[in-house]
Each structure stands twice: as structure tokens, then as C-alpha cells.
């Protein structure tokens, strides 16, 4: 006799699952009428990174961040650089409880924990419980995500999230459908919910030749960020290298990334950066008031930090961020 199907409520895909069936994310499973994540307490990757690697440039710069990741993802991006874990069998022989994660962050003197590498939202219960334990211990929580999640679980999680870097894949719904097996609108809604919930946001846009790198799309994406999230929202344009199912495409020309940054600054965005390439100007933070270089970076390393109490020492302009 077939048991009733249960709909997973975490993401817009709304998978309906019979007992023993697993959703599109390869992680969330109907076990005796309850949707559970089989990756709970089973991180498959754990490292201490510079916070700049997330990338977060305006959140505790220069600090170490404990980064954990579980397998599975509710998107199937053809360009995914972590496809070995995001699209893999989610089983892991190791178990690490939320309490143990937090104890490790304290022991390693990491002021924050990042939920990252694959998609932390599909391991929702584990991510949420880790966040609760971390908040109780005075450790900040960082979400690195594609933000493909329904409003109600997102609002609940945002109560414990201090910062997020959201991978905004494209400003084209067609791109989301054909390249990521998803839709654009839920991601834009999630960004607005995070903003309204007080989560500190930075955005990453990976520019892929011929797919999402047109100047017109870049203008539309930047205009949306300026209007809906604010011109002070940091934006990172990241350079694509052949990965996963898009190995036939060339790396993004550096000139494309530099031009995208120029377009973004032209739309009024104050803090626009480049990623996966070295460019002194595109890696550093300048004061939007007087133009002085405040934070000079080389890769993930801070060469100089001239901020004083979150302000420009020359003109006293407050710089958007968590310092």
C-alpha cells in the first residue's frame, strides 16, 4: 500500500515525496512521513578560510572563518565549480554535531562560521541548528548560497544569519531555467527578504562568455541591486573558468570583468569588485566620499586597512559594512 506523498517546503521546487523518496536536491528524504535531511551532522568539507574567500569584503575583514559544507544542491548549474559535492551522493562517514562545530570555531578563534561549498539551504535543519548554537556562543553566522528558498523558512533562518554572499547567477530567467534548472524570481525575492531581515549582503555574479556577460544584462542586474538593495551593497564580478558541463567555453576575458565593473560603478553602485583575477583597483575598497583607498587587497590578503571605526579617516564618510 502506497503511503501519502509529502511536499517538501524548503524551496520553490516543492518536491512531492513518497516514503523513502529523495527530492531533486538529493538530500531531503521522506522518512515515515517526515521530510528529513540525510546530511544532518554530516559535513563533507570543513576548512578555515580568510573571510575574503567567501567572498565577503565588508564583513570582519582579515578574519578567519570556519567554513563547513554538506553535499547536495537544489540547483544543477552547468558551471558549478563544486559539482563533485553539490551533485554527489550525500552520505558521509563522519558526524559533527552543531555543538561540536561551534566548539571548533571557538577553539580556532574564528569569530564566524560560513555555511558554504555546496548549498547549505538543502541541509536546512543542520544549518539552522548550527546557527542557533553559534549565536548563543557569540559566533557570527555567514550564509554562502544561491538563495533558492521559500520565504517562510528563509525568514526563520534570517533570525540567526549575520551576513550572506548570494550567488546571483544571472538577471535572465532563461539562464536560470536552461543553465541552473531553477527560476530567477524566487532568488530576487529571497534577496529582498534578507535585506528586510537585516542580513548584511554581498552579491557575486559569475560572468560566463556568451551566456550572461552582455553589457545590457549587467546594466539590468546592477540597476536592480541599486533600486532594491541599495547602492552601498558590495558586488563581486567573478571570472569564469571552464568547469563541469561548460568545459567547451573559454575563460572570461579579463576585459569583460573590468568593463562590467565600470558599468556597475556607472549605475551608482559604490563598492564593486573583481574575482578570480588580480586587479589592484578592482580588489580594493575606496571611500565613496573622497575616493581615497581604504582597504588594499591582493587576492585574499589585506595589504592595508585604513578604516577608523568604520569611517574614512580623511572625510569621515561611514563605510557600509560590519567592521
C-alpha positions as CSV (number, residue, x, y, z in Angstrom):
1,X,0.0,0.0,0.0
2,X,1.4,3.4,-1.0
3,X,1.8,6.0,1.7
4,X,0.7,9.6,1.1
5,X,3.1,11.9,-0.6
6,X,4.6,14.7,1.5
7,X,5.6,18.0,-0.1
8,X,9.0,19.5,0.9
9,X,8.5,23.1,1.8
10,X,12.1,24.4,1.8
11,X,12.5,25.5,-1.8
12,X,10.3,26.6,-4.8
13,X,10.6,23.1,-6.4
14,X,8.2,21.7,-3.9
15,X,9.1,18.1,-4.4
16,X,6.3,15.6,-3.5
17,X,7.9,12.5,-2.0
18,X,6.6,9.1,-1.0
19,X,8.2,7.2,1.9
20,X,11.9,6.6,1.0
21,X,11.9,9.0,-1.9
22,X,14.5,11.8,-2.1
23,X,14.0,15.2,-3.6
24,X,15.7,16.9,-6.5
25,X,18.4,18.1,-4.2
26,X,19.5,14.5,-3.4
27,X,19.4,15.3,0.3
28,X,15.8,15.8,1.6
29,X,14.0,12.5,2.1
30,X,10.6,11.3,3.2
31,X,11.2,9.1,6.2
32,X,8.0,7.8,7.8
33,X,6.0,10.9,6.7
34,X,8.6,13.5,7.8
35,X,10.9,15.3,5.4
36,X,14.4,15.0,6.8
37,X,17.9,15.9,5.5
38,X,20.2,12.8,5.3
39,X,23.2,15.2,5.6
40,X,22.3,16.3,9.2
41,X,25.6,16.4,11.2
42,X,27.5,15.0,8.2
43,X,29.6,17.8,6.7
44,X,31.8,16.6,3.8
45,X,34.1,19.6,3.8
46,X,35.5,21.7,6.6
47,X,38.3,24.3,6.5
48,X,39.4,27.6,8.0
49,X,39.5,30.3,5.3
50,X,40.0,34.0,5.1
51,X,36.6,35.7,5.2
52,X,37.6,37.4,1.9
53,X,37.4,33.9,0.2
54,X,33.6,33.7,0.6
55,X,33.8,36.4,-0.8
56,X,33.0,39.0,1.9
57,X,35.0,42.2,1.7
58,X,32.9,44.3,4.1
59,X,32.4,41.8,6.9
60,X,35.2,41.4,9.6
61,X,38.0,41.9,7.0
62,X,41.1,39.9,7.6
63,X,39.5,37.5,10.0
64,X,39.5,33.7,9.8
65,X,36.1,31.9,9.2
66,X,35.3,28.3,9.9
67,X,33.8,27.0,6.6
68,X,31.6,23.9,6.6
69,X,29.7,22.3,3.7
70,X,27.4,19.3,3.3
71,X,26.6,17.6,0.0
72,X,23.6,18.3,-2.2
73,X,22.0,21.2,-4.0
74,X,18.6,22.2,-5.3
75,X,20.2,23.7,-8.4
76,X,22.1,21.9,-11.1
77,X,24.3,24.6,-12.5
78,X,26.3,23.5,-15.5
79,X,29.1,25.8,-14.4
80,X,29.3,24.6,-10.8
81,X,32.9,24.5,-9.5
82,X,32.0,22.3,-6.6
83,X,29.9,19.8,-8.6
84,X,31.7,16.8,-7.0
85,X,29.9,17.5,-3.7
86,X,26.9,19.5,-4.8
87,X,25.7,16.8,-7.3
88,X,27.1,13.8,-5.4
89,X,25.8,11.0,-3.2
90,X,25.3,12.8,0.1
91,X,26.4,10.1,2.5
92,X,29.5,10.8,4.7
93,X,31.0,8.5,7.3
94,X,31.9,11.4,9.7
95,X,29.5,13.1,12.0
96,X,30.0,16.5,13.6
97,X,27.1,17.9,15.7
98,X,26.2,21.6,15.8
99,X,27.7,21.9,19.2
100,X,31.0,20.4,18.0
101,X,31.1,22.8,15.1
102,X,30.8,25.8,17.5
103,X,33.4,24.4,19.9
104,X,35.8,24.1,16.9
105,X,35.2,27.7,15.9
106,X,35.9,28.8,19.5
107,X,39.0,26.7,19.7
108,X,40.4,28.0,16.4
109,X,39.5,31.6,17.4
110,X,37.2,32.1,14.4
111,X,34.7,34.9,15.0
112,X,32.3,33.5,12.4
113,X,31.1,30.3,10.7
114,X,30.3,30.0,7.0
115,X,27.8,27.5,5.6
116,X,29.2,27.1,2.1
117,X,30.8,24.9,-0.6
118,X,27.6,23.3,-1.9
119,X,24.1,24.6,-0.9
120,X,23.6,24.9,2.8
121,X,19.8,25.6,2.5
122,X,19.1,22.0,1.4
123,X,20.6,20.9,4.8
124,X,18.3,23.4,6.3
125,X,17.8,21.8,9.8
126,X,21.6,21.3,10.3
127,X,22.4,24.8,9.1
128,X,19.7,26.3,11.4
129,X,20.8,24.3,14.5
130,X,24.4,25.3,13.9
131,X,23.4,28.9,13.6
132,X,21.4,28.8,16.8
133,X,24.4,27.2,18.7
134,X,26.8,29.7,17.2
135,X,24.6,32.7,18.1
136,X,24.4,31.5,21.7
137,X,28.2,31.3,21.8
138,X,28.6,34.8,20.3
139,X,29.9,33.5,17.0
140,X,28.5,35.1,13.8
141,X,26.9,33.2,11.0
142,X,27.5,33.6,7.3
143,X,25.5,32.0,4.5
144,X,27.1,31.5,1.1
145,X,24.1,30.5,-1.0
146,X,22.3,30.6,-4.3
147,X,19.2,31.7,-2.2
148,X,16.7,29.3,-3.9
149,X,14.4,29.0,-0.9
150,X,10.8,29.7,0.1
151,X,10.0,32.8,2.1
152,X,8.9,31.2,5.4
153,X,12.0,29.0,6.1
154,X,14.2,31.8,4.9
155,X,12.7,34.3,7.4
156,X,13.2,31.9,10.2
157,X,16.8,31.3,9.3
158,X,17.5,35.0,8.8
159,X,16.9,35.5,12.5
160,X,20.3,33.9,13.1
161,X,22.2,35.0,10.0
162,X,24.6,37.9,10.3
163,X,25.9,38.1,6.7
164,X,25.4,36.4,3.3
165,X,27.1,36.3,0.0
166,X,24.4,35.4,-2.6
167,X,25.4,34.0,-5.9
168,X,23.1,35.8,-8.3
169,X,23.7,33.6,-11.4
170,X,22.2,35.9,-13.9
171,X,19.5,38.5,-14.4
172,X,17.9,36.3,-17.0
173,X,15.1,33.8,-16.2
174,X,16.1,31.9,-19.3
175,X,19.6,31.4,-18.0
176,X,18.3,30.1,-14.7
177,X,16.0,27.6,-16.4
178,X,18.5,26.4,-19.0
179,X,21.7,26.5,-17.0
180,X,20.7,26.1,-13.4
181,X,17.3,24.2,-13.5
182,X,15.7,27.0,-11.5
183,X,13.9,30.4,-11.8
184,X,15.1,33.9,-11.2
185,X,12.2,35.4,-9.3
186,X,12.5,33.3,-6.1
187,X,16.1,34.4,-5.9
188,X,15.3,38.1,-6.2
189,X,12.5,37.6,-3.6
190,X,15.0,35.9,-1.2
191,X,17.4,38.8,-1.6
192,X,14.8,41.3,-0.6
193,X,13.7,39.2,2.4
194,X,17.3,39.0,3.6
195,X,17.7,42.8,3.2
196,X,14.5,43.4,5.1
197,X,15.6,41.0,7.8
198,X,18.8,42.9,8.5
199,X,21.2,40.4,7.0
200,X,24.4,42.1,5.7
201,X,24.5,41.3,2.0
202,X,27.2,41.0,-0.7
203,X,26.4,39.7,-4.2
204,X,28.5,37.6,-6.6
205,X,27.9,37.4,-10.3
206,X,30.0,34.9,-12.3
207,X,30.2,36.1,-15.8
208,X,30.2,33.3,-18.4
209,X,31.2,34.1,-22.0
210,X,28.1,34.1,-24.4
211,X,25.7,33.1,-21.6
212,X,25.3,36.0,-19.2
213,X,28.1,38.5,-20.0
214,X,26.3,41.0,-22.1
215,X,26.5,44.7,-21.2
216,X,22.8,45.0,-21.2
217,X,22.2,42.2,-18.7
218,X,24.9,43.6,-16.5
219,X,23.2,47.0,-16.5
220,X,19.9,45.4,-15.6
221,X,21.4,43.4,-12.8
222,X,23.2,46.5,-11.3
223,X,20.1,48.7,-11.6
224,X,18.0,46.1,-9.8
225,X,20.6,45.9,-7.0
226,X,20.7,49.7,-6.7
227,X,16.9,50.0,-6.5
228,X,16.1,47.1,-4.3
229,X,19.2,46.5,-2.1
230,X,20.9,49.9,-2.1
231,X,23.9,51.4,-3.9
232,X,26.1,50.5,-0.9
233,X,25.7,46.8,-1.5
234,X,29.0,45.2,-2.4
235,X,29.0,43.4,-5.8
236,X,31.7,41.0,-7.0
237,X,32.1,40.2,-10.7
238,X,33.8,36.8,-10.8
239,X,35.8,35.4,-13.8
240,X,34.6,32.0,-15.2
241,X,37.0,29.2,-15.9
242,X,35.8,26.0,-17.7
243,X,34.1,23.7,-15.3
244,X,31.7,20.8,-15.1
245,X,29.4,20.8,-18.2
246,X,30.8,24.1,-19.6
247,X,34.3,23.0,-20.4
248,X,33.8,23.9,-24.0
249,X,33.6,27.6,-23.2
250,X,36.7,29.8,-22.8
251,X,37.7,31.6,-19.6
252,X,36.0,35.0,-19.3
253,X,38.3,37.7,-20.7
254,X,39.7,40.0,-18.1
255,X,38.5,42.9,-20.1
256,X,34.9,41.7,-19.7
257,X,35.2,41.7,-15.9
258,X,36.8,45.2,-15.9
259,X,34.1,46.5,-18.2
260,X,31.3,45.0,-16.0
261,X,32.8,46.8,-13.0
262,X,32.8,50.1,-15.0
263,X,29.2,49.6,-15.8
264,X,28.3,48.9,-12.2
265,X,30.1,52.0,-11.0
266,X,28.3,53.9,-13.7
267,X,24.9,52.8,-12.3
268,X,25.9,54.3,-9.0
269,X,27.0,51.2,-7.1
270,X,29.7,52.3,-4.6
271,X,31.6,49.1,-4.0
272,X,32.3,46.8,-7.0
273,X,35.0,44.2,-7.0
274,X,36.5,41.6,-9.3
275,X,37.2,37.9,-8.5
276,X,39.2,35.0,-9.9
277,X,41.7,37.5,-11.2
278,X,44.2,40.1,-9.9
279,X,43.4,43.7,-10.4
280,X,44.6,46.2,-7.8
281,X,41.9,48.7,-8.3
282,X,39.1,46.0,-8.6
283,X,40.2,44.3,-5.4
284,X,40.4,47.4,-3.2
285,X,37.9,49.4,-1.3
286,X,37.7,53.2,-1.9
287,X,35.8,55.8,0.0
288,X,32.7,56.8,-1.9
289,X,33.0,60.3,-0.4
290,X,36.6,61.3,-1.2
291,X,37.9,58.4,-3.3
292,X,40.9,57.5,-1.0
293,X,41.9,53.9,-0.9
294,X,40.8,52.5,2.5
295,X,41.4,48.8,2.2
296,X,44.0,47.5,-0.2
297,X,43.9,43.7,-1.1
298,X,45.9,41.3,-3.1
299,X,43.9,38.1,-3.6
300,X,42.5,37.1,-0.2
301,X,45.2,39.0,1.7
302,X,44.7,42.5,3.1
303,X,47.8,44.7,2.4
304,X,46.4,47.8,4.1
305,X,43.3,48.6,6.2
306,X,42.9,52.3,6.8
307,X,39.4,52.3,8.2
308,X,38.9,54.0,11.6
309,X,35.8,52.9,13.5
310,X,34.2,52.1,10.2
311,X,34.8,55.5,8.7
312,X,37.2,57.1,6.2
313,X,39.8,58.9,8.3
314,X,40.1,61.7,5.7
315,X,36.5,62.8,5.2
316,X,34.7,60.8,7.9
317,X,32.3,59.1,5.5
318,X,30.8,56.0,7.1
319,X,31.6,52.8,5.1
320,X,28.8,50.2,4.7
321,X,29.9,47.0,6.4
322,X,30.5,45.1,9.7
323,X,33.9,46.1,10.9
